[in-house]
Amino acid sequence: MHYRNGREAKNGDKVVKLDFSNGKVVAFGVLHDAVPGNDYCNGNIAPVLTGIGACMVDCLHVDDLAELLKQAGLDKRPVGK
């Protein structure tokens, strides 16, 4: 199992789910129930619903993150995937 950027995926990872075509963030949480050997429709994301304090200097708006992903070429699935 591998993420869009090629990093190995493991249950328990904190993840950000991107729209398959435009790189927009559509969900975030903790990966669970994923089965090795499959990069598609595999596993679930448990949402993180805790009250975490926010220092704005340590945060990014999701649209800005999507733009950074686009600039890095990670806004779309790799060719052949």
PyMOL Python script that loads the backbone (N, CA, C, O; Angstrom):
from pymol import cmd

cmd.read_pdbstr("""\
ATOM      1  N   MET A   1       0.862  -1.166   0.000  1.00  0.00           N
ATOM      2  CA  MET A   1       0.000   0.000   0.000  1.00  0.00           C
ATOM      3  C   MET A   1       0.902   1.221   0.000  1.00  0.00           C
ATOM      4  O   MET A   1       1.846   1.316   0.785  1.00  0.00           O
ATOM      5  N   HIS A   2       0.599   2.149  -0.889  1.00  0.00           N
ATOM      6  CA  HIS A   2       1.429   3.346  -0.979  1.00  0.00           C
ATOM      7  C   HIS A   2       0.561   4.582  -1.212  1.00  0.00           C
ATOM      8  O   HIS A   2      -0.473   4.527  -1.878  1.00  0.00           O
ATOM      9  N   TYR A   3       1.012   5.685  -0.645  1.00  0.00           N
ATOM     10  CA  TYR A   3       0.339   6.954  -0.841  1.00  0.00           C
ATOM     11  C   TYR A   3       0.686   7.533  -2.199  1.00  0.00           C
ATOM     12  O   TYR A   3       1.544   7.005  -2.908  1.00  0.00           O
ATOM     13  N   ARG A   4       0.031   8.599  -2.554  1.00  0.00           N
ATOM     14  CA  ARG A   4       0.219   9.251  -3.850  1.00  0.00           C
ATOM     15  C   ARG A   4       1.677   9.612  -4.113  1.00  0.00           C
ATOM     16  O   ARG A   4       2.133   9.544  -5.254  1.00  0.00           O
ATOM     17  N   ASN A   5       2.407   9.993  -3.079  1.00  0.00           N
ATOM     18  CA  ASN A   5       3.818  10.379  -3.258  1.00  0.00           C
ATOM     19  C   ASN A   5       4.767   9.190  -3.173  1.00  0.00           C
ATOM     20  O   ASN A   5       5.983   9.375  -3.203  1.00  0.00           O
ATOM     21  N   GLY A   6       4.231   7.964  -3.067  1.00  0.00           N
ATOM     22  CA  GLY A   6       5.060   6.767  -3.057  1.00  0.00           C
ATOM     23  C   GLY A   6       5.420   6.239  -1.680  1.00  0.00           C
ATOM     24  O   GLY A   6       5.955   5.136  -1.569  1.00  0.00           O
ATOM     25  N   ARG A   7       5.144   6.993  -0.635  1.00  0.00           N
ATOM     26  CA  ARG A   7       5.450   6.542   0.725  1.00  0.00           C
ATOM     27  C   ARG A   7       4.579   5.344   1.091  1.00  0.00           C
ATOM     28  O   ARG A   7       3.402   5.295   0.734  1.00  0.00           O
ATOM     29  N   GLU A   8       5.158   4.379   1.802  1.00  0.00           N
ATOM     30  CA  GLU A   8       4.409   3.204   2.235  1.00  0.00           C
ATOM     31  C   GLU A   8       3.311   3.613   3.209  1.00  0.00           C
ATOM     32  O   GLU A   8       3.539   4.424   4.106  1.00  0.00           O
ATOM     33  N   ALA A   9       2.128   3.052   3.032  1.00  0.00           N
ATOM     34  CA  ALA A   9       0.992   3.328   3.910  1.00  0.00           C
ATOM     35  C   ALA A   9       0.864   2.233   4.952  1.00  0.00           C
ATOM     36  O   ALA A   9       1.062   1.054   4.658  1.00  0.00           O
ATOM     37  N   LYS A  10       0.525   2.638   6.189  1.00  0.00           N
ATOM     38  CA  LYS A  10       0.340   1.680   7.271  1.00  0.00           C
ATOM     39  C   LYS A  10      -0.880   2.071   8.093  1.00  0.00           C
ATOM     40  O   LYS A  10      -1.144   3.255   8.304  1.00  0.00           O
ATOM     41  N   ASN A  11      -1.616   1.074   8.554  1.00  0.00           N
ATOM     42  CA  ASN A  11      -2.711   1.353   9.473  1.00  0.00           C
ATOM     43  C   ASN A  11      -2.163   2.114  10.670  1.00  0.00           C
ATOM     44  O   ASN A  11      -1.084   1.805  11.176  1.00  0.00           O
ATOM     45  N   GLY A  12      -2.916   3.110  11.116  1.00  0.00           N
ATOM     46  CA  GLY A  12      -2.489   3.937  12.236  1.00  0.00           C
ATOM     47  C   GLY A  12      -1.849   5.244  11.798  1.00  0.00           C
ATOM     48  O   GLY A  12      -1.633   6.135  12.619  1.00  0.00           O
ATOM     49  N   ASP A  13      -1.540   5.367  10.497  1.00  0.00           N
ATOM     50  CA  ASP A  13      -0.989   6.623   9.985  1.00  0.00           C
ATOM     51  C   ASP A  13      -2.032   7.725  10.050  1.00  0.00           C
ATOM     52  O   ASP A  13      -3.220   7.476   9.844  1.00  0.00           O
ATOM     53  N   LYS A  14      -1.591   8.939  10.335  1.00  0.00           N
ATOM     54  CA  LYS A  14      -2.451  10.110  10.201  1.00  0.00           C
ATOM     55  C   LYS A  14      -2.416  10.486   8.731  1.00  0.00           C
ATOM     56  O   LYS A  14      -1.338  10.647   8.158  1.00  0.00           O
ATOM     57  N   VAL A  15      -3.593  10.628   8.107  1.00  0.00           N
ATOM     58  CA  VAL A  15      -3.656  10.854   6.665  1.00  0.00           C
ATOM     59  C   VAL A  15      -4.549  12.029   6.297  1.00  0.00           C
ATOM     60  O   VAL A  15      -5.453  12.416   7.038  1.00  0.00           O
ATOM     61  N   VAL A  16      -4.261  12.576   5.135  1.00  0.00           N
ATOM     62  CA  VAL A  16      -5.091  13.583   4.494  1.00  0.00           C
ATOM     63  C   VAL A  16      -5.550  12.966   3.188  1.00  0.00           C
ATOM     64  O   VAL A  16      -4.714  12.561   2.379  1.00  0.00           O
ATOM     65  N   LYS A  17      -6.858  12.883   2.955  1.00  0.00           N
ATOM     66  CA  LYS A  17      -7.388  12.328   1.700  1.00  0.00           C
ATOM     67  C   LYS A  17      -7.592  13.474   0.716  1.00  0.00           C
ATOM     68  O   LYS A  17      -8.185  14.501   1.045  1.00  0.00           O
ATOM     69  N   LEU A  18      -7.080  13.271  -0.512  1.00  0.00           N
ATOM     70  CA  LEU A  18      -7.192  14.268  -1.558  1.00  0.00           C
ATOM     71  C   LEU A  18      -8.221  13.834  -2.594  1.00  0.00           C
ATOM     72  O   LEU A  18      -8.376  12.641  -2.856  1.00  0.00           O
ATOM     73  N   ASP A  19      -8.919  14.792  -3.181  1.00  0.00           N
ATOM     74  CA  ASP A  19      -9.784  14.486  -4.313  1.00  0.00           C
ATOM     75  C   ASP A  19      -8.917  13.879  -5.403  1.00  0.00           C
ATOM     76  O   ASP A  19      -7.789  14.326  -5.609  1.00  0.00           O
ATOM     77  N   PHE A  20      -9.421  12.865  -6.109  1.00  0.00           N
ATOM     78  CA  PHE A  20      -8.591  12.142  -7.067  1.00  0.00           C
ATOM     79  C   PHE A  20      -8.140  13.005  -8.238  1.00  0.00           C
ATOM     80  O   PHE A  20      -7.155  12.669  -8.895  1.00  0.00           O
ATOM     81  N   SER A  21      -8.835  14.113  -8.518  1.00  0.00           N
ATOM     82  CA  SER A  21      -8.499  14.868  -9.723  1.00  0.00           C
ATOM     83  C   SER A  21      -7.929  16.255  -9.500  1.00  0.00           C
ATOM     84  O   SER A  21      -7.220  16.770 -10.364  1.00  0.00           O
ATOM     85  N   ASN A  22      -8.224  16.882  -8.349  1.00  0.00           N
ATOM     86  CA  ASN A  22      -7.790  18.273  -8.212  1.00  0.00           C
ATOM     87  C   ASN A  22      -6.949  18.571  -6.980  1.00  0.00           C
ATOM     88  O   ASN A  22      -6.573  19.722  -6.762  1.00  0.00           O
ATOM     89  N   GLY A  23      -6.647  17.571  -6.173  1.00  0.00           N
ATOM     90  CA  GLY A  23      -5.764  17.774  -5.037  1.00  0.00           C
ATOM     91  C   GLY A  23      -6.378  18.453  -3.834  1.00  0.00           C
ATOM     92  O   GLY A  23      -5.673  18.720  -2.861  1.00  0.00           O
ATOM     93  N   LYS A  24      -7.668  18.741  -3.866  1.00  0.00           N
ATOM     94  CA  LYS A  24      -8.315  19.368  -2.712  1.00  0.00           C
ATOM     95  C   LYS A  24      -8.443  18.364  -1.576  1.00  0.00           C
ATOM     96  O   LYS A  24      -8.705  17.183  -1.801  1.00  0.00           O
ATOM     97  N   VAL A  25      -8.258  18.842  -0.368  1.00  0.00           N
ATOM     98  CA  VAL A  25      -8.403  17.991   0.810  1.00  0.00           C
ATOM     99  C   VAL A  25      -9.889  17.722   1.035  1.00  0.00           C
ATOM    100  O   VAL A  25     -10.686  18.654   1.133  1.00  0.00           O
ATOM    101  N   VAL A  26     -10.260  16.426   1.115  1.00  0.00           N
ATOM    102  CA  VAL A  26     -11.659  16.064   1.330  1.00  0.00           C
ATOM    103  C   VAL A  26     -11.879  15.358   2.674  1.00  0.00           C
ATOM    104  O   VAL A  26     -13.019  15.231   3.122  1.00  0.00           O
ATOM    105  N   ALA A  27     -10.807  14.900   3.317  1.00  0.00           N
ATOM    106  CA  ALA A  27     -10.936  14.256   4.627  1.00  0.00           C
ATOM    107  C   ALA A  27      -9.561  14.167   5.279  1.00  0.00           C
ATOM    108  O   ALA A  27      -8.533  14.202   4.603  1.00  0.00           O
ATOM    109  N   PHE A  28      -9.562  14.053   6.597  1.00  0.00           N
ATOM    110  CA  PHE A  28      -8.325  13.772   7.313  1.00  0.00           C
ATOM    111  C   PHE A  28      -8.662  12.979   8.558  1.00  0.00           C
ATOM    112  O   PHE A  28      -9.759  13.082   9.108  1.00  0.00           O
ATOM    113  N   GLY A  29      -7.689  12.180   8.994  1.00  0.00           N
ATOM    114  CA  GLY A  29      -7.901  11.339  10.159  1.00  0.00           C
ATOM    115  C   GLY A  29      -6.843  10.259  10.243  1.00  0.00           C
ATOM    116  O   GLY A  29      -5.706  10.453   9.814  1.00  0.00           O
ATOM    117  N   VAL A  30      -7.225   9.114  10.801  1.00  0.00           N
ATOM    118  CA  VAL A  30      -6.294   8.008  11.012  1.00  0.00           C
ATOM    119  C   VAL A  30      -6.719   6.822  10.140  1.00  0.00           C
ATOM    120  O   VAL A  30      -7.874   6.398  10.169  1.00  0.00           O
ATOM    121  N   LEU A  31      -5.762   6.296   9.363  1.00  0.00           N
ATOM    122  CA  LEU A  31      -6.027   5.156   8.488  1.00  0.00           C
ATOM    123  C   LEU A  31      -6.200   3.883   9.314  1.00  0.00           C
ATOM    124  O   LEU A  31      -5.411   3.609  10.218  1.00  0.00           O
ATOM    125  N   HIS A  32      -7.250   3.098   8.994  1.00  0.00           N
ATOM    126  CA  HIS A  32      -7.446   1.804   9.657  1.00  0.00           C
ATOM    127  C   HIS A  32      -8.118   0.830   8.708  1.00  0.00           C
ATOM    128  O   HIS A  32      -8.748   1.237   7.732  1.00  0.00           O
ATOM    129  N   ASP A  33      -7.983  -0.447   8.994  1.00  0.00           N
ATOM    130  CA  ASP A  33      -8.584  -1.541   8.229  1.00  0.00           C
ATOM    131  C   ASP A  33      -8.089  -1.632   6.783  1.00  0.00           C
ATOM    132  O   ASP A  33      -8.768  -2.231   5.948  1.00  0.00           O
ATOM    133  N   ALA A  34      -6.938  -1.061   6.469  1.00  0.00           N
ATOM    134  CA  ALA A  34      -6.362  -1.191   5.130  1.00  0.00           C
ATOM    135  C   ALA A  34      -5.649  -2.534   5.029  1.00  0.00           C
ATOM    136  O   ALA A  34      -5.024  -2.986   5.989  1.00  0.00           O
ATOM    137  N   VAL A  35      -5.744  -3.173   3.859  1.00  0.00           N
ATOM    138  CA  VAL A  35      -5.161  -4.488   3.624  1.00  0.00           C
ATOM    139  C   VAL A  35      -3.978  -4.346   2.670  1.00  0.00           C
ATOM    140  O   VAL A  35      -4.130  -3.777   1.589  1.00  0.00           O
ATOM    141  N   PRO A  36      -2.799  -4.851   3.048  1.00  0.00           N
ATOM    142  CA  PRO A  36      -1.618  -4.736   2.184  1.00  0.00           C
ATOM    143  C   PRO A  36      -1.872  -5.275   0.780  1.00  0.00           C
ATOM    144  O   PRO A  36      -2.626  -6.231   0.591  1.00  0.00           O
ATOM    145  N   GLY A  37      -1.226  -4.641  -0.205  1.00  0.00           N
ATOM    146  CA  GLY A  37      -1.298  -5.095  -1.580  1.00  0.00           C
ATOM    147  C   GLY A  37      -2.339  -4.398  -2.435  1.00  0.00           C
ATOM    148  O   GLY A  37      -2.534  -4.764  -3.594  1.00  0.00           O
ATOM    149  N   ASN A  38      -3.006  -3.404  -1.882  1.00  0.00           N
ATOM    150  CA  ASN A  38      -4.056  -2.719  -2.628  1.00  0.00           C
ATOM    151  C   ASN A  38      -3.965  -1.219  -2.375  1.00  0.00           C
ATOM    152  O   ASN A  38      -4.013  -0.777  -1.227  1.00  0.00           O
ATOM    153  N   ASP A  39      -3.832  -0.432  -3.447  1.00  0.00           N
ATOM    154  CA  ASP A  39      -3.748   1.024  -3.317  1.00  0.00           C
ATOM    155  C   ASP A  39      -5.080   1.721  -3.575  1.00  0.00           C
ATOM    156  O   ASP A  39      -5.147   2.948  -3.497  1.00  0.00           O
ATOM    157  N   TYR A  40      -6.148   0.968  -3.880  1.00  0.00           N
ATOM    158  CA  TYR A  40      -7.433   1.561  -4.251  1.00  0.00           C
ATOM    159  C   TYR A  40      -8.542   1.147  -3.298  1.00  0.00           C
ATOM    160  O   TYR A  40      -8.643  -0.019  -2.918  1.00  0.00           O
ATOM    161  N   CYS A  41      -9.376   2.113  -2.912  1.00  0.00           N
ATOM    162  CA  CYS A  41     -10.573   1.846  -2.093  1.00  0.00           C
ATOM    163  C   CYS A  41     -10.267   0.825  -1.003  1.00  0.00           C
ATOM    164  O   CYS A  41     -10.965  -0.179  -0.860  1.00  0.00           O
ATOM    165  N   ASN A  42      -9.236   1.091  -0.253  1.00  0.00           N
ATOM    166  CA  ASN A  42      -8.731   0.145   0.727  1.00  0.00           C
ATOM    167  C   ASN A  42      -8.645   0.834   2.076  1.00  0.00           C
ATOM    168  O   ASN A  42      -7.920   1.819   2.221  1.00  0.00           O
ATOM    169  N   GLY A  43      -9.359   0.344   3.047  1.00  0.00           N
ATOM    170  CA  GLY A  43      -9.292   0.894   4.386  1.00  0.00           C
ATOM    171  C   GLY A  43     -10.304   1.997   4.606  1.00  0.00           C
ATOM    172  O   GLY A  43     -11.116   2.317   3.738  1.00  0.00           O
ATOM    173  N   ASN A  44     -10.227   2.560   5.787  1.00  0.00           N
ATOM    174  CA  ASN A  44     -11.127   3.629   6.209  1.00  0.00           C
ATOM    175  C   ASN A  44     -10.329   4.705   6.917  1.00  0.00           C
ATOM    176  O   ASN A  44      -9.210   4.478   7.377  1.00  0.00           O
ATOM    177  N   ILE A  45     -10.931   5.884   6.993  1.00  0.00           N
ATOM    178  CA  ILE A  45     -10.309   6.991   7.721  1.00  0.00           C
ATOM    179  C   ILE A  45     -11.188   7.309   8.918  1.00  0.00           C
ATOM    180  O   ILE A  45     -12.352   7.681   8.765  1.00  0.00           O
ATOM    181  N   ALA A  46     -10.623   7.160  10.118  1.00  0.00           N
ATOM    182  CA  ALA A  46     -11.326   7.546  11.334  1.00  0.00           C
ATOM    183  C   ALA A  46     -11.072   9.033  11.548  1.00  0.00           C
ATOM    184  O   ALA A  46      -9.922   9.440  11.713  1.00  0.00           O
ATOM    185  N   PRO A  47     -12.119   9.848  11.548  1.00  0.00           N
ATOM    186  CA  PRO A  47     -11.904  11.288  11.711  1.00  0.00           C
ATOM    187  C   PRO A  47     -11.329  11.616  13.082  1.00  0.00           C
ATOM    188  O   PRO A  47     -11.604  10.941  14.074  1.00  0.00           O
ATOM    189  N   VAL A  48     -10.543  12.647  13.107  1.00  0.00           N
ATOM    190  CA  VAL A  48      -9.964  13.125  14.356  1.00  0.00           C
ATOM    191  C   VAL A  48     -10.858  14.257  14.850  1.00  0.00           C
ATOM    192  O   VAL A  48     -10.944  15.311  14.220  1.00  0.00           O
ATOM    193  N   LEU A  49     -11.514  14.035  15.967  1.00  0.00           N
ATOM    194  CA  LEU A  49     -12.495  15.001  16.462  1.00  0.00           C
ATOM    195  C   LEU A  49     -12.132  15.521  17.847  1.00  0.00           C
ATOM    196  O   LEU A  49     -12.968  15.524  18.750  1.00  0.00           O
ATOM    197  N   THR A  50     -10.919  15.949  18.011  1.00  0.00           N
ATOM    198  CA  THR A  50     -10.508  16.454  19.312  1.00  0.00           C
ATOM    199  C   THR A  50     -10.444  17.963  19.288  1.00  0.00           C
ATOM    200  O   THR A  50     -10.270  18.564  18.228  1.00  0.00           O
ATOM    201  N   GLY A  51     -10.579  18.573  20.430  1.00  0.00           N
ATOM    202  CA  GLY A  51     -10.465  20.021  20.548  1.00  0.00           C
ATOM    203  C   GLY A  51      -9.010  20.410  20.716  1.00  0.00           C
ATOM    204  O   GLY A  51      -8.503  20.481  21.835  1.00  0.00           O
ATOM    205  N   ILE A  52      -8.346  20.659  19.613  1.00  0.00           N
ATOM    206  CA  ILE A  52      -6.928  21.024  19.642  1.00  0.00           C
ATOM    207  C   ILE A  52      -6.808  22.524  19.468  1.00  0.00           C
ATOM    208  O   ILE A  52      -7.393  23.097  18.549  1.00  0.00           O
ATOM    209  N   GLY A  53      -6.055  23.160  20.345  1.00  0.00           N
ATOM    210  CA  GLY A  53      -5.821  24.589  20.228  1.00  0.00           C
ATOM    211  C   GLY A  53      -5.091  24.904  18.930  1.00  0.00           C
ATOM    212  O   GLY A  53      -4.270  24.110  18.469  1.00  0.00           O
ATOM    213  N   ALA A  54      -5.384  26.053  18.342  1.00  0.00           N
ATOM    214  CA  ALA A  54      -4.794  26.414  17.053  1.00  0.00           C
ATOM    215  C   ALA A  54      -3.975  27.689  17.167  1.00  0.00           C
ATOM    216  O   ALA A  54      -4.519  28.762  17.427  1.00  0.00           O
ATOM    217  N   CYS A  55      -2.660  27.570  16.972  1.00  0.00           N
ATOM    218  CA  CYS A  55      -1.799  28.736  16.802  1.00  0.00           C
ATOM    219  C   CYS A  55      -1.732  28.977  15.298  1.00  0.00           C
ATOM    220  O   CYS A  55      -1.188  28.146  14.571  1.00  0.00           O
ATOM    221  N   MET A  56      -2.258  30.065  14.828  1.00  0.00           N
ATOM    222  CA  MET A  56      -2.358  30.305  13.394  1.00  0.00           C
ATOM    223  C   MET A  56      -1.006  30.220  12.681  1.00  0.00           C
ATOM    224  O   MET A  56      -0.951  29.844  11.510  1.00  0.00           O
ATOM    225  N   VAL A  57       0.076  30.563  13.371  1.00  0.00           N
ATOM    226  CA  VAL A  57       1.395  30.508  12.739  1.00  0.00           C
ATOM    227  C   VAL A  57       1.849  29.072  12.499  1.00  0.00           C
ATOM    228  O   VAL A  57       2.847  28.851  11.814  1.00  0.00           O
ATOM    229  N   ASP A  58       1.130  28.089  13.053  1.00  0.00           N
ATOM    230  CA  ASP A  58       1.455  26.683  12.852  1.00  0.00           C
ATOM    231  C   ASP A  58       0.435  25.974  11.971  1.00  0.00           C
ATOM    232  O   ASP A  58       0.466  24.748  11.863  1.00  0.00           O
ATOM    233  N   CYS A  59      -0.468  26.720  11.341  1.00  0.00           N
ATOM    234  CA  CYS A  59      -1.549  26.138  10.553  1.00  0.00           C
ATOM    235  C   CYS A  59      -1.485  26.591   9.096  1.00  0.00           C
ATOM    236  O   CYS A  59      -0.894  27.620   8.771  1.00  0.00           O
ATOM    237  N   LEU A  60      -2.106  25.800   8.234  1.00  0.00           N
ATOM    238  CA  LEU A  60      -2.303  26.151   6.834  1.00  0.00           C
ATOM    239  C   LEU A  60      -3.776  25.997   6.501  1.00  0.00           C
ATOM    240  O   LEU A  60      -4.435  25.095   7.018  1.00  0.00           O
ATOM    241  N   HIS A  61      -4.295  26.852   5.658  1.00  0.00           N
ATOM    242  CA  HIS A  61      -5.648  26.694   5.143  1.00  0.00           C
ATOM    243  C   HIS A  61      -5.623  25.532   4.158  1.00  0.00           C
ATOM    244  O   HIS A  61      -4.631  25.357   3.450  1.00  0.00           O
ATOM    245  N   VAL A  62      -6.681  24.739   4.093  1.00  0.00           N
ATOM    246  CA  VAL A  62      -6.691  23.572   3.225  1.00  0.00           C
ATOM    247  C   VAL A  62      -6.507  23.949   1.753  1.00  0.00           C
ATOM    248  O   VAL A  62      -5.908  23.182   0.999  1.00  0.00           O
ATOM    249  N   ASP A  63      -7.006  25.108   1.329  1.00  0.00           N
ATOM    250  CA  ASP A  63      -6.814  25.534  -0.063  1.00  0.00           C
ATOM    251  C   ASP A  63      -5.344  25.825  -0.356  1.00  0.00           C
ATOM    252  O   ASP A  63      -4.862  25.564  -1.458  1.00  0.00           O
ATOM    253  N   ASP A  64      -4.636  26.364   0.633  1.00  0.00           N
ATOM    254  CA  ASP A  64      -3.200  26.635   0.455  1.00  0.00           C
ATOM    255  C   ASP A  64      -2.414  25.329   0.382  1.00  0.00           C
ATOM    256  O   ASP A  64      -1.463  25.217  -0.391  1.00  0.00           O
ATOM    257  N   LEU A  65      -2.810  24.345   1.184  1.00  0.00           N
ATOM    258  CA  LEU A  65      -2.169  23.031   1.110  1.00  0.00           C
ATOM    259  C   LEU A  65      -2.402  22.401  -0.259  1.00  0.00           C
ATOM    260  O   LEU A  65      -1.489  21.815  -0.840  1.00  0.00           O
ATOM    261  N   ALA A  66      -3.621  22.519  -0.772  1.00  0.00           N
ATOM    262  CA  ALA A  66      -3.932  21.984  -2.104  1.00  0.00           C
ATOM    263  C   ALA A  66      -3.058  22.656  -3.161  1.00  0.00           C
ATOM    264  O   ALA A  66      -2.595  21.987  -4.085  1.00  0.00           O
ATOM    265  N   GLU A  67      -2.826  23.949  -3.046  1.00  0.00           N
ATOM    266  CA  GLU A  67      -1.982  24.661  -4.006  1.00  0.00           C
ATOM    267  C   GLU A  67      -0.532  24.185  -3.918  1.00  0.00           C
ATOM    268  O   GLU A  67       0.125  24.019  -4.946  1.00  0.00           O
ATOM    269  N   LEU A  68      -0.034  23.969  -2.720  1.00  0.00           N
ATOM    270  CA  LEU A  68       1.328  23.452  -2.558  1.00  0.00           C
ATOM    271  C   LEU A  68       1.457  22.063  -3.185  1.00  0.00           C
ATOM    272  O   LEU A  68       2.461  21.752  -3.826  1.00  0.00           O
ATOM    273  N   LEU A  69       0.435  21.240  -2.995  1.00  0.00           N
ATOM    274  CA  LEU A  69       0.439  19.904  -3.601  1.00  0.00           C
ATOM    275  C   LEU A  69       0.432  20.007  -5.121  1.00  0.00           C
ATOM    276  O   LEU A  69       1.114  19.243  -5.804  1.00  0.00           O
ATOM    277  N   LYS A  70      -0.338  20.950  -5.644  1.00  0.00           N
ATOM    278  CA  LYS A  70      -0.386  21.151  -7.098  1.00  0.00           C
ATOM    279  C   LYS A  70       0.982  21.568  -7.620  1.00  0.00           C
ATOM    280  O   LYS A  70       1.436  21.053  -8.642  1.00  0.00           O
ATOM    281  N   GLN A  71       1.639  22.487  -6.937  1.00  0.00           N
ATOM    282  CA  GLN A  71       2.962  22.956  -7.353  1.00  0.00           C
ATOM    283  C   GLN A  71       3.988  21.823  -7.330  1.00  0.00           C
ATOM    284  O   GLN A  71       4.935  21.819  -8.116  1.00  0.00           O
ATOM    285  N   ALA A  72       3.793  20.863  -6.423  1.00  0.00           N
ATOM    286  CA  ALA A  72       4.711  19.721  -6.314  1.00  0.00           C
ATOM    287  C   ALA A  72       4.311  18.573  -7.247  1.00  0.00           C
ATOM    288  O   ALA A  72       4.972  17.535  -7.268  1.00  0.00           O
ATOM    289  N   GLY A  73       3.229  18.754  -8.021  1.00  0.00           N
ATOM    290  CA  GLY A  73       2.788  17.714  -8.930  1.00  0.00           C
ATOM    291  C   GLY A  73       2.048  16.579  -8.258  1.00  0.00           C
ATOM    292  O   GLY A  73       1.926  15.497  -8.831  1.00  0.00           O
ATOM    293  N   LEU A  74       1.548  16.808  -7.041  1.00  0.00           N
ATOM    294  CA  LEU A  74       0.855  15.756  -6.298  1.00  0.00           C
ATOM    295  C   LEU A  74      -0.663  15.953  -6.277  1.00  0.00           C
ATOM    296  O   LEU A  74      -1.365  15.308  -5.498  1.00  0.00           O
ATOM    297  N   ASP A  75      -1.163  16.840  -7.130  1.00  0.00           N
ATOM    298  CA  ASP A  75      -2.597  17.122  -7.150  1.00  0.00           C
ATOM    299  C   ASP A  75      -3.410  16.092  -7.922  1.00  0.00           C
ATOM    300  O   ASP A  75      -4.634  16.055  -7.798  1.00  0.00           O
ATOM    301  N   LYS A  76      -2.755  15.264  -8.711  1.00  0.00           N
ATOM    302  CA  LYS A  76      -3.440  14.227  -9.471  1.00  0.00           C
ATOM    303  C   LYS A  76      -2.767  12.875  -9.237  1.00  0.00           C
ATOM    304  O   LYS A  76      -1.596  12.807  -8.864  1.00  0.00           O
ATOM    305  N   ARG A  77      -3.505  11.831  -9.454  1.00  0.00           N
ATOM    306  CA  ARG A  77      -2.921  10.484  -9.319  1.00  0.00           C
ATOM    307  C   ARG A  77      -1.787  10.304 -10.302  1.00  0.00           C
ATOM    308  O   ARG A  77      -1.800  10.893 -11.383  1.00  0.00           O
ATOM    309  N   PRO A  78      -0.794   9.486  -9.933  1.00  0.00           N
ATOM    310  CA  PRO A  78       0.291   9.185 -10.879  1.00  0.00           C
ATOM    311  C   PRO A  78      -0.266   8.489 -12.119  1.00  0.00           C
ATOM    312  O   PRO A  78      -1.266   7.775 -12.041  1.00  0.00           O
ATOM    313  N   VAL A  79       0.380   8.699 -13.253  1.00  0.00           N
ATOM    314  CA  VAL A  79      -0.025   8.062 -14.501  1.00  0.00           C
ATOM    315  C   VAL A  79      -0.031   6.534 -14.310  1.00  0.00           C
ATOM    316  O   VAL A  79       0.909   5.967 -13.753  1.00  0.00           O
ATOM    317  N   GLY A  80      -1.068   5.902 -14.766  1.00  0.00           N
ATOM    318  CA  GLY A  80      -1.177   4.451 -14.660  1.00  0.00           C
ATOM    319  C   GLY A  80      -1.776   3.969 -13.349  1.00  0.00           C
ATOM    320  O   GLY A  80      -1.914   2.761 -13.157  1.00  0.00           O
ATOM    321  N   LYS A  81      -2.133   4.862 -12.447  1.00  0.00           N
ATOM    322  CA  LYS A  81      -2.700   4.459 -11.159  1.00  0.00           C
ATOM    323  C   LYS A  81      -4.178   4.756 -11.119  1.00  0.00           C
ATOM    324  O   LYS A  81      -4.835   4.487 -10.113  1.00  0.00           O
TER     325      LYS A  81
END
""", "prot")
cmd.dss("prot")
cmd.show_as("cartoon", "prot")
cmd.util.cbc("prot")
cmd.orient("prot")
